[in-house]
């Protein structure tokens, strides 16, 4: 079904990669918003890369030379997911890891990069790298003064989001499957090495109490 009329503002939902951006794009469609996943559409986007302002974004879509600053979203929301689930996904998933162009791009904003090809890293090194990146990317968003809302993907506050957007909350989300904490059990806190303390503090800020 096509979304109803456009909202009177544009919305950017951003967060660390592997935090549920595709899921949120589907949720917002059910609410009635035409948001692109990792690309800009009529009402905005759900996009991890647009957390930063850059002249180039290394994804399969093309922003046609547009920067985050030129898109100028009216609303910016921060989506978070349990850190152990995100770090487990980044460190164990080949998509981000084996893409040297992506690592080179994000290094401009975080200063973090693998010291050798991803496939040559040990599992411990991959977790350490993903942990440092998780902290850095979320800190970038935390320090963004345009962000007005943060919420957990495992418990999306549908009614609050709809109220902020001037939309009526749907009775249900149809076939949109909820995201749980399934990935969080794949890692232990002590596997995060030097980043454990920073991630525990961030986790507490995000409402994940262990």
C-alpha positions, -999 to +999 in steps of 0.1 A: +000+000+000+014+035-008+021+058+021-005+086+027+002+122+022+037+135+030+043+149+065+051+186+067+087+179+078+116+156+069+129+131+093+163+114+097+166+084+119+203+074+124+224+052+145+253+028+145+253+003+116+235-030+125+212-012+149+180-019+131+177+008+104+160-014+079+136-026+105+128+011+114+122+019+078+095-007+077+080+005+110+078+040+097+062+029+065+034+013+086+030+047+103+027+062+069+061+077+062+080+073+030+116+070+044+144+055+024+167+029+039+202+043+035+189+067+009+168+099+009+131+096-001+100+118+001+098+121+039+135+115+047+157+085+055+167+059+080+204+059+075+235+052+096+259+070+074+239+103+075+250+106+112+279+126+097+282+154+071+303+144+042+306+149+005+306+112-002+288+082+013+301+047+002+269+027-002+251+011-031+228+041-034+238+075-046+230+107-027+237+127-059+263+148-043+241+158-014+255+162+021+237+157+053+238+195+057+222+200+023+194+176+030+187+195+062+163+172+080+137+189+102+139+161+128+168+139+137+163+108+159+189+084+173+181+047+172+201+024+195+203-014+199+218-035+226+256-030+223+265-067+225+240-074+197+255-047+175+291-055+181+284-092+176+268-084+142+295-060+130+324-083+140+307-115+127+292-101+095+313-098+064+294-069+048+310-040+066+342-058+076+354-068+042+347-034+026+379-014+027+363+016+011+338+017+040+365+015+066+385+042+049+355+065+048+344+061+084+380+066+095+377+102+084+351+106+112+363+082+139+400+077+134+394+040+136+406+015+110+419-021+109+457-023+106+454-052+081+427-067+059+396-078+077+400-115+068+435-114+084+422-102+117+415-127+146+380-129+161+394-111+191+407-082+170+374-080+151+355-076+183+379-050+196+376-030+164+338-032+163+337-022+199+357+009+194+337+018+164+304+013+183+314+038+209+328+064+185+298+063+161+273+066+188+292+094+205+291+114+172+253+111+173+251+119+210+270+151+204+248+162+175+227+191+188+200+185+162+191+151+178+158+155+197+150+119+205+167+086+213+149+053+215+157+015+216+149-006+186+139-035+208+111-013+223+101+013+197+077+038+213+052+038+185+027+061+202+052+087+211+067+087+176+033+091+160+024+119+184+056+138+175+048+133+138+011+142+141+001+107+130-024+082+143-007+052+158-015+020+138-034-008+155-006-032+146+026-033+125+013-060+102+041-084+091+069-062+105+087-086+129+099-072+162+136-071+169+147-088+201+180-091+220+189-124+203+223-112+192+233-099+226+239-135+239+267-142+215+292-120+233+303-114+269+311-081+283+347-091+291+353-098+254+350-061+247+385-056+261+396-019+265+362-007+253+342-026+280+340+003+305+329+029+279+304+006+264+289-004+298+284+033+306+269+039+272+247+009+276+234+023+309+226+056+292+206+037+266+186+019+292+202-015+289+206-026+325+224-059+329 
